[in-house]
């Protein structure tokens, strides 16, 4: 397996990366928004709930 950042052979210690540096580069890309997970926006009907949030103080247990 090759490192997804620099294409060198990966090191088991940093798998799938080859080094701590490449691991940190990847983390930085996630933290700064360079990588994003694709998602679809929910329509208003899907985000609202027909059931009110449960109030823990109303429990009878």
C-alpha distance matrix in Angstrom:
0.0 3.8 6.8 8.9 11.9 11.8 8.7 8.6 6.2 6.0 9.1 10.1 13.2 11.9 8.9 7.2 8.9 9.7 13.3 16.2 17.2 14.2 14.6 18.3 17.9 16.2 19.0 21.6 20.6 21.1 24.3 25.8 25.3 22.9 20.8 23.0 22.9 25.0 28.2 31.6 34.8 37.0 40.5 43.4 44.3 40.9 40.8 44.4 45.2 48.4 48.4 49.2 47.0 48.2 50.3 49.7 53.3 54.6 53.1 55.6 53.6
3.8 0.0 3.8 6.2 8.7 8.1 5.0 5.3 4.5 5.2 9.0 11.2 13.6 11.5 9.3 7.3 7.4 7.7 11.4 14.4 14.7 11.6 12.7 16.1 15.3 14.0 17.2 19.3 18.3 19.4 22.5 23.6 23.3 20.7 19.1 21.7 22.2 24.4 27.8 31.3 34.3 36.9 40.3 43.1 44.4 41.1 40.9 44.5 45.6 48.9 49.0 49.7 47.5 48.8 50.8 50.4 53.9 55.4 54.1 56.8 54.9
6.8 3.8 0.0 3.8 5.4 5.7 4.5 5.3 6.0 5.2 8.5 10.9 12.3 9.5 8.0 5.9 4.5 5.5 8.6 11.2 11.2 7.9 9.2 12.4 11.5 10.4 13.7 15.6 14.9 16.2 19.1 20.2 20.3 17.7 16.4 19.3 20.2 22.8 26.2 29.8 32.6 35.2 38.8 41.4 42.9 39.6 39.1 42.6 43.9 47.3 47.4 47.8 45.5 46.9 48.7 48.3 51.8 53.4 52.3 55.1 53.3
8.9 6.2 3.8 0.0 3.8 6.1 5.7 8.3 9.6 8.8 11.9 13.9 15.0 11.7 10.0 7.3 6.6 8.8 11.1 12.8 12.2 8.4 9.4 12.1 10.4 8.6 12.1 13.8 12.3 13.6 16.8 17.6 17.2 14.5 13.0 15.9 16.9 19.3 22.8 26.3 29.1 31.9 35.4 38.1 39.7 36.5 36.0 39.6 41.1 44.5 44.8 45.3 43.1 44.8 46.7 46.6 50.1 51.6 50.6 53.6 52.0
11.9 8.7 5.4 3.8 0.0 3.8 6.0 8.3 10.7 10.2 12.8 15.4 15.7 12.2 11.7 9.6 7.3 8.6 10.0 11.3 9.7 6.0 8.2 10.1 7.7 7.2 11.0 11.8 10.6 12.9 15.6 15.9 16.1 13.2 12.8 16.2 18.0 20.5 24.1 27.6 30.1 33.0 36.4 39.0 40.9 37.9 37.1 40.7 42.3 45.9 46.1 46.3 44.2 45.9 47.6 47.5 50.9 52.6 51.9 54.9 53.5
11.8 8.1 5.7 6.1 3.8 0.0 3.8 5.7 8.9 9.7 12.4 15.6 16.2 13.2 13.0 11.2 8.5 8.1 9.8 12.1 10.3 7.4 10.5 12.4 10.2 10.6 14.2 14.8 14.0 16.5 19.0 19.1 19.6 16.5 16.4 19.9 21.7 24.1 27.7 31.1 33.7 36.7 40.1 42.6 44.6 41.6 40.8 44.5 46.1 49.7 49.9 50.2 48.0 49.7 51.4 51.2 54.6 56.3 55.5 58.5 57.0
8.7 5.0 4.5 5.7 6.0 3.8 0.0 3.8 6.6 8.2 11.6 14.7 16.1 13.6 12.4 10.4 8.8 8.4 11.3 14.2 13.1 10.0 12.5 15.1 13.3 12.9 16.6 17.7 16.6 18.6 21.5 21.9 21.8 18.8 18.0 21.1 22.4 24.5 28.2 31.5 34.4 37.3 40.7 43.4 45.1 42.0 41.6 45.3 46.8 50.2 50.5 51.0 48.9 50.5 52.4 52.1 55.6 57.2 56.2 59.1 57.5
8.6 5.3 5.3 8.3 8.3 5.7 3.8 0.0 3.8 6.3 9.1 12.6 14.1 12.2 11.6 10.3 8.3 6.4 9.5 13.0 12.4 10.1 12.6 15.4 14.4 14.5 17.8 19.2 18.7 20.7 23.3 24.0 24.4 21.6 20.9 24.0 25.2 27.6 31.2 34.6 37.5 40.2 43.7 46.4 48.0 44.8 44.2 47.8 49.2 52.6 52.7 53.1 50.7 52.2 53.9 53.4 56.9 58.6 57.4 60.3 58.4
6.2 4.5 6.0 9.6 10.7 8.9 6.6 3.8 0.0 3.8 6.6 9.7 12.0 10.8 9.7 8.9 8.0 6.1 9.7 13.3 13.9 11.7 13.3 16.6 16.3 15.9 18.8 20.9 20.6 22.0 24.6 25.8 26.1 23.6 22.4 25.3 26.0 28.5 31.9 35.4 38.3 40.8 44.4 47.0 48.3 45.0 44.6 48.1 49.2 52.5 52.4 52.9 50.5 51.7 53.5 52.8 56.3 57.9 56.5 59.2 57.1
6.0 5.2 5.2 8.8 10.2 9.7 8.2 6.3 3.8 0.0 3.8 6.5 8.6 7.3 5.9 5.6 5.0 4.1 7.7 10.9 12.2 10.1 10.7 14.3 14.6 13.8 16.3 18.8 18.8 19.7 22.2 23.9 24.3 22.2 20.7 23.4 23.9 26.7 29.9 33.5 36.3 38.6 42.3 44.8 46.0 42.6 42.0 45.5 46.4 49.7 49.4 49.8 47.3 48.4 50.1 49.3 52.7 54.4 53.0 55.6 53.5
9.1 9.0 8.5 11.9 12.8 12.4 11.6 9.1 6.6 3.8 0.0 3.8 5.4 5.5 5.6 7.1 6.3 4.7 6.8 9.7 12.0 10.9 10.9 14.3 15.5 15.1 16.8 19.5 20.2 20.9 23.0 25.0 25.8 24.1 22.7 25.4 25.9 28.9 31.9 35.6 38.2 40.4 44.1 46.4 47.6 44.1 43.3 46.6 47.3 50.7 50.1 50.3 47.6 48.4 49.9 48.8 52.2 54.0 52.5 55.1 52.8
10.1 11.2 10.9 13.9 15.4 15.6 14.7 12.6 9.7 6.5 3.8 0.0 3.8 5.5 4.9 7.4 8.2 8.0 9.4 11.3 14.3 13.3 12.2 15.7 17.4 16.5 17.6 20.8 21.5 21.6 23.6 26.1 26.7 25.4 23.6 25.8 25.9 29.0 31.7 35.3 37.9 39.8 43.5 45.7 46.6 43.1 42.3 45.5 45.9 49.1 48.4 48.6 45.8 46.4 47.9 46.6 50.0 51.8 50.1 52.5 50.1
13.2 13.6 12.3 15.0 15.7 16.2 16.1 14.1 12.0 8.6 5.4 3.8 0.0 3.8 5.9 8.7 8.5 8.3 8.0 8.9 12.3 12.2 10.7 13.6 16.0 15.5 16.0 19.0 20.4 20.4 22.0 24.6 25.7 24.7 23.2 25.6 25.9 29.3 31.8 35.5 37.8 39.7 43.4 45.4 46.5 42.9 41.9 44.9 45.4 48.7 47.8 47.7 44.8 45.3 46.5 45.2 48.4 50.4 48.8 51.3 48.9
11.9 11.5 9.5 11.7 12.2 13.2 13.6 12.2 10.8 7.3 5.5 5.5 3.8 0.0 3.8 6.0 5.1 6.1 5.8 6.5 9.6 8.8 7.0 10.3 12.4 11.7 12.4 15.5 16.7 16.8 18.5 21.0 22.0 20.9 19.5 22.0 22.5 25.9 28.6 32.3 34.6 36.7 40.4 42.4 43.7 40.2 39.1 42.3 43.0 46.4 45.7 45.7 42.8 43.6 44.9 43.9 47.2 49.1 47.8 50.4 48.3
8.9 9.3 8.0 10.0 11.7 13.0 12.4 11.6 9.7 5.9 5.6 4.9 5.9 3.8 0.0 3.0 4.7 6.8 8.4 9.7 12.2 10.2 8.6 12.3 13.7 12.1 13.4 16.7 17.0 16.9 19.3 21.7 22.0 20.7 18.8 20.9 21.0 24.2 26.9 30.6 33.1 35.1 38.9 41.1 42.2 38.6 37.9 41.1 41.8 45.1 44.5 44.8 42.1 43.0 44.6 43.6 47.1 48.8 47.3 49.9 47.8
7.2 7.3 5.9 7.3 9.6 11.2 10.4 10.3 8.9 5.6 7.1 7.4 8.7 6.0 3.0 0.0 3.8 6.9 9.1 10.7 12.3 9.6 8.4 12.2 12.7 10.7 12.6 15.7 15.5 15.5 18.3 20.4 20.4 18.8 16.7 18.9 19.0 22.0 24.9 28.6 31.3 33.4 37.1 39.5 40.7 37.2 36.6 40.0 40.8 44.1 43.8 44.2 41.7 42.8 44.6 43.9 47.4 49.0 47.6 50.3 48.3
8.9 7.4 4.5 6.6 7.3 8.5 8.8 8.3 8.0 5.0 6.3 8.2 8.5 5.1 4.7 3.8 0.0 3.8 5.7 7.6 8.7 6.1 5.8 9.6 10.0 9.0 11.2 13.9 14.0 14.9 17.3 19.0 19.6 17.8 16.4 19.2 20.1 23.2 26.3 30.0 32.5 34.9 38.5 40.8 42.3 39.0 38.1 41.5 42.6 46.0 45.7 45.9 43.3 44.5 46.1 45.4 48.8 50.6 49.5 52.3 50.4
9.7 7.7 5.5 8.8 8.6 8.1 8.4 6.4 6.1 4.1 4.7 8.0 8.3 6.1 6.8 6.9 3.8 0.0 3.8 7.3 8.3 6.6 7.8 11.0 11.5 11.6 13.9 16.0 16.5 17.9 20.0 21.5 22.4 20.4 19.5 22.6 23.6 26.7 29.9 33.6 36.1 38.6 42.2 44.5 46.0 42.7 41.8 45.2 46.3 49.8 49.4 49.5 46.9 48.0 49.5 48.8 52.1 54.0 52.8 55.6 53.6
13.3 11.4 8.6 11.1 10.0 9.8 11.3 9.5 9.7 7.7 6.8 9.4 8.0 5.8 8.4 9.1 5.7 3.8 0.0 3.8 5.3 5.4 6.4 8.7 10.0 11.0 12.6 14.4 15.8 17.2 18.6 20.3 21.8 20.2 19.7 22.9 24.3 27.6 30.6 34.3 36.5 39.0 42.6 44.7 46.4 43.1 41.9 45.2 46.3 49.8 49.3 49.1 46.4 47.4 48.7 47.8 51.0 53.1 52.0 54.8 52.9
16.2 14.4 11.2 12.8 11.3 12.1 14.2 13.0 13.3 10.9 9.7 11.3 8.9 6.5 9.7 10.7 7.6 7.3 3.8 0.0 3.8 5.5 5.0 6.1 8.6 9.9 10.4 12.1 14.3 15.4 16.2 18.1 20.0 19.0 18.8 21.8 23.4 26.9 29.7 33.4 35.3 37.7 41.3 43.1 44.9 41.7 40.1 43.3 44.4 48.0 47.3 46.9 44.0 45.1 46.1 45.2 48.3 50.5 49.6 52.4 50.6
17.2 14.7 11.2 12.2 9.7 10.3 13.1 12.4 13.9 12.2 12.0 14.3 12.3 9.6 12.2 12.3 8.7 8.3 5.3 3.8 0.0 3.8 5.4 5.1 6.2 8.7 9.8 10.5 12.5 14.5 15.2 16.3 18.5 17.1 17.5 20.8 22.9 26.3 29.2 32.9 34.7 37.4 40.9 42.7 44.8 41.7 40.2 43.4 44.8 48.5 48.1 47.6 44.9 46.2 47.2 46.6 49.7 51.9 51.2 54.2 52.6
14.2 11.6 7.9 8.4 6.0 7.4 10.0 10.1 11.7 10.1 10.9 13.3 12.2 8.8 10.2 9.6 6.1 6.6 5.4 5.5 3.8 0.0 3.8 5.4 4.9 6.2 8.6 9.8 10.7 12.7 14.3 15.4 16.8 14.9 14.9 18.3 20.2 23.4 26.5 30.2 32.3 35.0 38.5 40.6 42.6 39.5 38.2 41.6 43.0 46.7 46.5 46.2 43.7 45.1 46.5 46.0 49.2 51.2 50.5 53.5 51.9
14.6 12.7 9.2 9.4 8.2 10.5 12.5 12.6 13.3 10.7 10.9 12.2 10.7 7.0 8.6 8.4 5.8 7.8 6.4 5.0 5.4 3.8 0.0 3.8 5.5 5.2 6.3 8.7 10.1 11.0 12.4 14.4 15.8 14.6 14.0 16.9 18.5 21.9 24.8 28.5 30.5 32.9 36.6 38.5 40.3 37.1 35.7 39.0 40.2 43.8 43.4 43.2 40.5 41.8 43.1 42.5 45.7 47.7 46.9 49.9 48.2
18.3 16.1 12.4 12.1 10.1 12.4 15.1 15.4 16.6 14.3 14.3 15.7 13.6 10.3 12.3 12.2 9.6 11.0 8.7 6.1 5.1 5.4 3.8 0.0 3.8 5.3 5.0 6.1 8.6 9.9 10.3 12.1 14.2 13.5 13.7 16.7 18.8 22.3 25.0 28.6 30.2 32.8 36.3 38.0 40.0 37.0 35.3 38.5 39.9 43.6 43.2 42.6 39.9 41.3 42.3 41.8 44.9 47.1 46.5 49.7 48.1
17.9 15.3 11.5 10.4 7.7 10.2 13.3 14.4 16.3 14.6 15.5 17.4 16.0 12.4 13.7 12.7 10.0 11.5 10.0 8.6 6.2 4.9 5.5 3.8 0.0 3.8 5.5 5.1 6.4 8.9 10.0 10.6 12.4 10.9 11.6 15.1 17.6 20.8 23.8 27.3 29.0 31.9 35.3 37.2 39.4 36.5 35.0 38.3 40.1 43.8 43.7 43.3 40.8 42.5 43.7 43.5 46.6 48.7 48.3 51.5 50.1
16.2 14.0 10.4 8.6 7.2 10.6 12.9 14.5 15.9 13.8 15.1 16.5 15.5 11.7 12.1 10.7 9.0 11.6 11.0 9.9 8.7 6.2 5.2 5.3 3.8 0.0 3.8 5.4 5.1 6.5 8.8 10.1 10.9 9.4 8.9 12.2 14.3 17.6 20.6 24.2 26.1 28.9 32.4 34.4 36.4 33.4 32.1 35.5 37.1 40.8 40.7 40.5 38.1 39.8 41.3 41.1 44.4 46.3 45.7 48.9 47.6
19.0 17.2 13.7 12.1 11.0 14.2 16.6 17.8 18.8 16.3 16.8 17.6 16.0 12.4 13.4 12.6 11.2 13.9 12.6 10.4 9.8 8.6 6.3 5.0 5.5 3.8 0.0 3.8 5.4 5.2 6.2 8.6 10.0 10.0 9.5 12.1 14.1 17.7 20.2 23.8 25.3 27.8 31.3 33.0 35.1 32.1 30.4 33.6 35.1 38.8 38.5 38.0 35.5 37.1 38.3 38.1 41.2 43.3 42.8 46.0 44.7
21.6 19.3 15.6 13.8 11.8 14.8 17.7 19.2 20.9 18.8 19.5 20.8 19.0 15.5 16.7 15.7 13.9 16.0 14.4 12.1 10.5 9.8 8.7 6.1 5.1 5.4 3.8 0.0 3.8 5.4 5.0 6.0 8.4 8.3 9.4 12.3 15.1 18.4 20.9 24.3 25.5 28.2 31.6 33.1 35.5 32.8 30.9 34.1 35.9 39.7 39.6 39.0 36.5 38.3 39.4 39.4 42.4 44.6 44.4 47.7 46.6
20.6 18.3 14.9 12.3 10.6 14.0 16.6 18.7 20.6 18.8 20.2 21.5 20.4 16.7 17.0 15.5 14.0 16.5 15.8 14.3 12.5 10.7 10.1 8.6 6.4 5.1 5.4 3.8 0.0 3.8 5.6 5.4 6.1 4.9 5.9 9.2 12.3 15.3 18.1 21.5 22.9 25.9 29.2 31.1 33.5 30.8 29.3 32.7 34.7 38.4 38.6 38.3 36.1 38.2 39.6 39.8 43.0 44.8 44.7 48.1 47.1
21.1 19.4 16.2 13.6 12.9 16.5 18.6 20.7 22.0 19.7 20.9 21.6 20.4 16.8 16.9 15.5 14.9 17.9 17.2 15.4 14.5 12.7 11.0 9.9 8.9 6.5 5.2 5.4 3.8 0.0 3.8 5.6 5.3 6.0 5.2 7.3 9.7 13.2 15.6 19.0 20.4 23.1 26.5 28.3 30.5 27.7 26.1 29.4 31.2 35.0 35.0 34.7 32.5 34.5 35.9 36.2 39.4 41.2 40.9 44.3 43.3
24.3 22.5 19.1 16.8 15.6 19.0 21.5 23.3 24.6 22.2 23.0 23.6 22.0 18.5 19.3 18.3 17.3 20.0 18.6 16.2 15.2 14.3 12.4 10.3 10.0 8.8 6.2 5.0 5.6 3.8 0.0 3.8 5.6 7.7 8.2 9.7 12.3 15.6 17.4 20.6 21.4 23.9 27.2 28.5 30.9 28.3 26.2 29.3 31.2 35.0 34.9 34.1 31.7 33.7 34.8 35.0 38.0 40.1 40.1 43.5 42.7
25.8 23.6 20.2 17.6 15.9 19.1 21.9 24.0 25.8 23.9 25.0 26.1 24.6 21.0 21.7 20.4 19.0 21.5 20.3 18.1 16.3 15.4 14.4 12.1 10.6 10.1 8.6 6.0 5.4 5.6 3.8 0.0 3.8 5.7 7.9 9.7 13.0 15.7 17.7 20.6 21.2 24.2 27.2 28.6 31.3 29.0 27.0 30.1 32.3 36.1 36.4 35.6 33.5 35.8 36.9 37.4 40.3 42.3 42.6 46.1 45.5
25.3 23.3 20.3 17.2 16.1 19.6 21.8 24.4 26.1 24.3 25.8 26.7 25.7 22.0 22.0 20.4 19.6 22.4 21.8 20.0 18.5 16.8 15.8 14.2 12.4 10.9 10.0 8.4 6.1 5.3 5.6 3.8 0.0 3.8 5.2 6.2 9.7 12.1 14.1 17.0 17.8 20.9 24.0 25.7 28.4 26.0 24.3 27.6 30.0 33.7 34.2 33.8 31.9 34.4 35.8 36.6 39.6 41.3 41.6 45.1 44.6
22.9 20.7 17.7 14.5 13.2 16.5 18.8 21.6 23.6 22.2 24.1 25.4 24.7 20.9 20.7 18.8 17.8 20.4 20.2 19.0 17.1 14.9 14.6 13.5 10.9 9.4 10.0 8.3 4.9 6.0 7.7 5.7 3.8 0.0 3.8 6.5 10.2 12.3 15.2 18.2 19.6 22.9 25.9 28.0 30.6 28.2 26.9 30.3 32.7 36.4 37.1 36.9 35.1 37.6 39.2 39.9 43.0 44.6 44.7 48.2 47.6
20.8 19.1 16.4 13.0 12.8 16.4 18.0 20.9 22.4 20.7 22.7 23.6 23.2 19.5 18.8 16.7 16.4 19.5 19.7 18.8 17.5 14.9 14.0 13.7 11.6 8.9 9.5 9.4 5.9 5.2 8.2 7.9 5.2 3.8 0.0 3.8 6.9 9.5 12.6 16.0 17.8 21.0 24.3 26.6 28.8 26.1 25.0 28.6 30.7 34.4 35.0 35.1 33.3 35.7 37.5 38.1 41.4 42.9 42.7 46.1 45.3
23.0 21.7 19.3 15.9 16.2 19.9 21.1 24.0 25.3 23.4 25.4 25.8 25.6 22.0 20.9 18.9 19.2 22.6 22.9 21.8 20.8 18.3 16.9 16.7 15.1 12.2 12.1 12.3 9.2 7.3 9.7 9.7 6.2 6.5 3.8 0.0 3.8 6.2 9.0 12.3 14.1 17.2 20.5 22.9 25.0 22.4 21.4 25.0 27.2 30.8 31.5 31.8 30.2 32.6 34.7 35.5 38.8 40.1 40.0 43.4 42.8
22.9 22.2 20.2 16.9 18.0 21.7 22.4 25.2 26.0 23.9 25.9 25.9 25.9 22.5 21.0 19.0 20.1 23.6 24.3 23.4 22.9 20.2 18.5 18.8 17.6 14.3 14.1 15.1 12.3 9.7 12.3 13.0 9.7 10.2 6.9 3.8 0.0 3.8 6.4 10.1 12.4 15.1 18.6 21.2 22.9 19.9 19.3 23.0 24.9 28.4 29.1 29.7 28.2 30.6 32.9 33.7 37.2 38.1 37.9 41.1 40.5
25.0 24.4 22.8 19.3 20.5 24.1 24.5 27.6 28.5 26.7 28.9 29.0 29.3 25.9 24.2 22.0 23.2 26.7 27.6 26.9 26.3 23.4 21.9 22.3 20.8 17.6 17.7 18.4 15.3 13.2 15.6 15.7 12.1 12.3 9.5 6.2 3.8 0.0 3.8 7.0 10.0 12.9 16.1 19.1 20.8 18.0 17.9 21.7 23.8 27.2 28.4 29.3 28.2 30.8 33.4 34.6 38.0 38.7 38.5 41.8 41.4
28.2 27.8 26.2 22.8 24.1 27.7 28.2 31.2 31.9 29.9 31.9 31.7 31.8 28.6 26.9 24.9 26.3 29.9 30.6 29.7 29.2 26.5 24.8 25.0 23.8 20.6 20.2 20.9 18.1 15.6 17.4 17.7 14.1 15.2 12.6 9.0 6.4 3.8 0.0 3.8 6.6 9.1 12.5 15.4 17.0 14.2 14.2 18.0 20.1 23.4 24.8 25.8 25.0 27.7 30.4 31.8 35.2 35.7 35.7 38.9 38.7
31.6 31.3 29.8 26.3 27.6 31.1 31.5 34.6 35.4 33.5 35.6 35.3 35.5 32.3 30.6 28.6 30.0 33.6 34.3 33.4 32.9 30.2 28.5 28.6 27.3 24.2 23.8 24.3 21.5 19.0 20.6 20.6 17.0 18.2 16.0 12.3 10.1 7.0 3.8 0.0 3.7 6.3 9.3 12.5 14.1 11.7 12.3 16.0 18.4 21.5 23.3 24.5 24.3 27.3 30.1 31.9 35.2 35.3 35.5 38.8 38.9
34.8 34.3 32.6 29.1 30.1 33.7 34.4 37.5 38.3 36.3 38.2 37.9 37.8 34.6 33.1 31.3 32.5 36.1 36.5 35.3 34.7 32.3 30.5 30.2 29.0 26.1 25.3 25.5 22.9 20.4 21.4 21.2 17.8 19.6 17.8 14.1 12.4 10.0 6.6 3.7 0.0 3.8 6.5 9.3 11.5 9.7 9.6 13.2 16.0 19.2 21.1 22.1 22.1 25.3 28.0 30.1 33.2 33.3 33.9 37.2 37.6
37.0 36.9 35.2 31.9 33.0 36.7 37.3 40.2 40.8 38.6 40.4 39.8 39.7 36.7 35.1 33.4 34.9 38.6 39.0 37.7 37.4 35.0 32.9 32.8 31.9 28.9 27.8 28.2 25.9 23.1 23.9 24.2 20.9 22.9 21.0 17.2 15.1 12.9 9.1 6.3 3.8 0.0 3.8 6.4 8.0 5.9 6.3 9.8 12.5 15.5 17.6 18.9 19.2 22.5 25.3 27.6 30.6 30.4 31.0 34.3 34.9
40.5 40.3 38.8 35.4 36.4 40.1 40.7 43.7 44.4 42.3 44.1 43.5 43.4 40.4 38.9 37.1 38.5 42.2 42.6 41.3 40.9 38.5 36.6 36.3 35.3 32.4 31.3 31.6 29.2 26.5 27.2 27.2 24.0 25.9 24.3 20.5 18.6 16.1 12.5 9.3 6.5 3.8 0.0 3.8 5.5 5.4 6.6 9.0 12.0 14.5 17.2 18.6 19.6 23.1 25.9 28.6 31.3 30.8 31.7 34.9 35.9
43.4 43.1 41.4 38.1 39.0 42.6 43.4 46.4 47.0 44.8 46.4 45.7 45.4 42.4 41.1 39.5 40.8 44.5 44.7 43.1 42.7 40.6 38.5 38.0 37.2 34.4 33.0 33.1 31.1 28.3 28.5 28.6 25.7 28.0 26.6 22.9 21.2 19.1 15.4 12.5 9.3 6.4 3.8 0.0 3.8 5.4 5.3 6.3 9.8 12.1 14.9 15.9 17.3 20.8 23.5 26.4 28.9 28.3 29.6 32.8 34.1
44.3 44.4 42.9 39.7 40.9 44.6 45.1 48.0 48.3 46.0 47.6 46.6 46.5 43.7 42.2 40.7 42.3 46.0 46.4 44.9 44.8 42.6 40.3 40.0 39.4 36.4 35.1 35.5 33.5 30.5 30.9 31.3 28.4 30.6 28.8 25.0 22.9 20.8 17.0 14.1 11.5 8.0 5.5 3.8 0.0 3.8 5.6 5.5 7.9 9.4 12.6 14.4 16.2 19.6 22.5 25.5 28.0 26.9 28.0 31.0 32.3
40.9 41.1 39.6 36.5 37.9 41.6 42.0 44.8 45.0 42.6 44.1 43.1 42.9 40.2 38.6 37.2 39.0 42.7 43.1 41.7 41.7 39.5 37.1 37.0 36.5 33.4 32.1 32.8 30.8 27.7 28.3 29.0 26.0 28.2 26.1 22.4 19.9 18.0 14.2 11.7 9.7 5.9 5.4 5.4 3.8 0.0 3.8 5.7 7.5 9.9 12.4 14.3 15.3 18.5 21.7 24.2 27.1 26.3 26.9 29.9 30.8
40.8 40.9 39.1 36.0 37.1 40.8 41.6 44.2 44.6 42.0 43.3 42.3 41.9 39.1 37.9 36.6 38.1 41.8 41.9 40.1 40.2 38.2 35.7 35.3 35.0 32.1 30.4 30.9 29.3 26.1 26.2 27.0 24.3 26.9 25.0 21.4 19.3 17.9 14.2 12.3 9.6 6.3 6.6 5.3 5.6 3.8 0.0 3.8 6.5 9.9 11.7 12.6 13.2 16.6 19.4 22.0 24.8 24.4 25.3 28.6 29.6
44.4 44.5 42.6 39.6 40.7 44.5 45.3 47.8 48.1 45.5 46.6 45.5 44.9 42.3 41.1 40.0 41.5 45.2 45.2 43.3 43.4 41.6 39.0 38.5 38.3 35.5 33.6 34.1 32.7 29.4 29.3 30.1 27.6 30.3 28.6 25.0 23.0 21.7 18.0 16.0 13.2 9.8 9.0 6.3 5.5 5.7 3.8 0.0 3.8 6.8 8.9 9.7 11.0 14.6 17.3 20.3 22.7 22.0 23.3 26.5 27.8
45.2 45.6 43.9 41.1 42.3 46.1 46.8 49.2 49.2 46.4 47.3 45.9 45.4 43.0 41.8 40.8 42.6 46.3 46.3 44.4 44.8 43.0 40.2 39.9 40.1 37.1 35.1 35.9 34.7 31.2 31.2 32.3 30.0 32.7 30.7 27.2 24.9 23.8 20.1 18.4 16.0 12.5 12.0 9.8 7.9 7.5 6.5 3.8 0.0 3.8 5.3 6.9 8.6 11.7 14.8 17.8 20.2 19.1 20.1 23.2 24.5
48.4 48.9 47.3 44.5 45.9 49.7 50.2 52.6 52.5 49.7 50.7 49.1 48.7 46.4 45.1 44.1 46.0 49.8 49.8 48.0 48.5 46.7 43.8 43.6 43.8 40.8 38.8 39.7 38.4 35.0 35.0 36.1 33.7 36.4 34.4 30.8 28.4 27.2 23.4 21.5 19.2 15.5 14.5 12.1 9.4 9.9 9.9 6.8 3.8 0.0 3.8 6.6 9.5 12.0 15.1 18.2 20.3 18.5 19.6 22.2 24.0
48.4 49.0 47.4 44.8 46.1 49.9 50.5 52.7 52.4 49.4 50.1 48.4 47.8 45.7 44.5 43.8 45.7 49.4 49.3 47.3 48.1 46.5 43.4 43.2 43.7 40.7 38.5 39.6 38.6 35.0 34.9 36.4 34.2 37.1 35.0 31.5 29.1 28.4 24.8 23.3 21.1 17.6 17.2 14.9 12.6 12.4 11.7 8.9 5.3 3.8 0.0 3.8 6.5 8.4 11.6 14.6 16.7 14.9 15.8 18.5 20.3
49.2 49.7 47.8 45.3 46.3 50.2 51.0 53.1 52.9 49.8 50.3 48.6 47.7 45.7 44.8 44.2 45.9 49.5 49.1 46.9 47.6 46.2 43.2 42.6 43.3 40.5 38.0 39.0 38.3 34.7 34.1 35.6 33.8 36.9 35.1 31.8 29.7 29.3 25.8 24.5 22.1 18.9 18.6 15.9 14.4 14.3 12.6 9.7 6.9 6.6 3.8 0.0 3.8 6.3 8.7 12.2 14.0 12.6 14.3 17.3 19.3
47.0 47.5 45.5 43.1 44.2 48.0 48.9 50.7 50.5 47.3 47.6 45.8 44.8 42.8 42.1 41.7 43.3 46.9 46.4 44.0 44.9 43.7 40.5 39.9 40.8 38.1 35.5 36.5 36.1 32.5 31.7 33.5 31.9 35.1 33.3 30.2 28.2 28.2 25.0 24.3 22.1 19.2 19.6 17.3 16.2 15.3 13.2 11.0 8.6 9.5 6.5 3.8 0.0 3.8 6.3 9.4 11.8 11.3 12.6 16.0 17.5
48.2 48.8 46.9 44.8 45.9 49.7 50.5 52.2 51.7 48.4 48.4 46.4 45.3 43.6 43.0 42.8 44.5 48.0 47.4 45.1 46.2 45.1 41.8 41.3 42.5 39.8 37.1 38.3 38.2 34.5 33.7 35.8 34.4 37.6 35.7 32.6 30.6 30.8 27.7 27.3 25.3 22.5 23.1 20.8 19.6 18.5 16.6 14.6 11.7 12.0 8.4 6.3 3.8 0.0 3.8 6.2 8.8 8.0 8.8 12.3 13.7
50.3 50.8 48.7 46.7 47.6 51.4 52.4 53.9 53.5 50.1 49.9 47.9 46.5 44.9 44.6 44.6 46.1 49.5 48.7 46.1 47.2 46.5 43.1 42.3 43.7 41.3 38.3 39.4 39.6 35.9 34.8 36.9 35.8 39.2 37.5 34.7 32.9 33.4 30.4 30.1 28.0 25.3 25.9 23.5 22.5 21.7 19.4 17.3 14.8 15.1 11.6 8.7 6.3 3.8 0.0 3.8 5.5 5.7 7.5 11.2 12.9
49.7 50.4 48.3 46.6 47.5 51.2 52.1 53.4 52.8 49.3 48.8 46.6 45.2 43.9 43.6 43.9 45.4 48.8 47.8 45.2 46.6 46.0 42.5 41.8 43.5 41.1 38.1 39.4 39.8 36.2 35.0 37.4 36.6 39.9 38.1 35.5 33.7 34.6 31.8 31.9 30.1 27.6 28.6 26.4 25.5 24.2 22.0 20.3 17.8 18.2 14.6 12.2 9.4 6.2 3.8 0.0 3.8 5.4 5.6 9.3 10.2
53.3 53.9 51.8 50.1 50.9 54.6 55.6 56.9 56.3 52.7 52.2 50.0 48.4 47.2 47.1 47.4 48.8 52.1 51.0 48.3 49.7 49.2 45.7 44.9 46.6 44.4 41.2 42.4 43.0 39.4 38.0 40.3 39.6 43.0 41.4 38.8 37.2 38.0 35.2 35.2 33.2 30.6 31.3 28.9 28.0 27.1 24.8 22.7 20.2 20.3 16.7 14.0 11.8 8.8 5.5 3.8 0.0 3.8 5.6 8.5 10.3
54.6 55.4 53.4 51.6 52.6 56.3 57.2 58.6 57.9 54.4 54.0 51.8 50.4 49.1 48.8 49.0 50.6 54.0 53.1 50.5 51.9 51.2 47.7 47.1 48.7 46.3 43.3 44.6 44.8 41.2 40.1 42.3 41.3 44.6 42.9 40.1 38.1 38.7 35.7 35.3 33.3 30.4 30.8 28.3 26.9 26.3 24.4 22.0 19.1 18.5 14.9 12.6 11.3 8.0 5.7 5.4 3.8 0.0 3.8 6.5 9.3
53.1 54.1 52.3 50.6 51.9 55.5 56.2 57.4 56.5 53.0 52.5 50.1 48.8 47.8 47.3 47.6 49.5 52.8 52.0 49.6 51.2 50.5 46.9 46.5 48.3 45.7 42.8 44.4 44.7 40.9 40.1 42.6 41.6 44.7 42.7 40.0 37.9 38.5 35.7 35.5 33.9 31.0 31.7 29.6 28.0 26.9 25.3 23.3 20.1 19.6 15.8 14.3 12.6 8.8 7.5 5.6 5.6 3.8 0.0 3.8 5.7
55.6 56.8 55.1 53.6 54.9 58.5 59.1 60.3 59.2 55.6 55.1 52.5 51.3 50.4 49.9 50.3 52.3 55.6 54.8 52.4 54.2 53.5 49.9 49.7 51.5 48.9 46.0 47.7 48.1 44.3 43.5 46.1 45.1 48.2 46.1 43.4 41.1 41.8 38.9 38.8 37.2 34.3 34.9 32.8 31.0 29.9 28.6 26.5 23.2 22.2 18.5 17.3 16.0 12.3 11.2 9.3 8.5 6.5 3.8 0.0 3.8
53.6 54.9 53.3 52.0 53.5 57.0 57.5 58.4 57.1 53.5 52.8 50.1 48.9 48.3 47.8 48.3 50.4 53.6 52.9 50.6 52.6 51.9 48.2 48.1 50.1 47.6 44.7 46.6 47.1 43.3 42.7 45.5 44.6 47.6 45.3 42.8 40.5 41.4 38.7 38.9 37.6 34.9 35.9 34.1 32.3 30.8 29.6 27.8 24.5 24.0 20.3 19.3 17.5 13.7 12.9 10.2 10.3 9.3 5.7 3.8 0.0
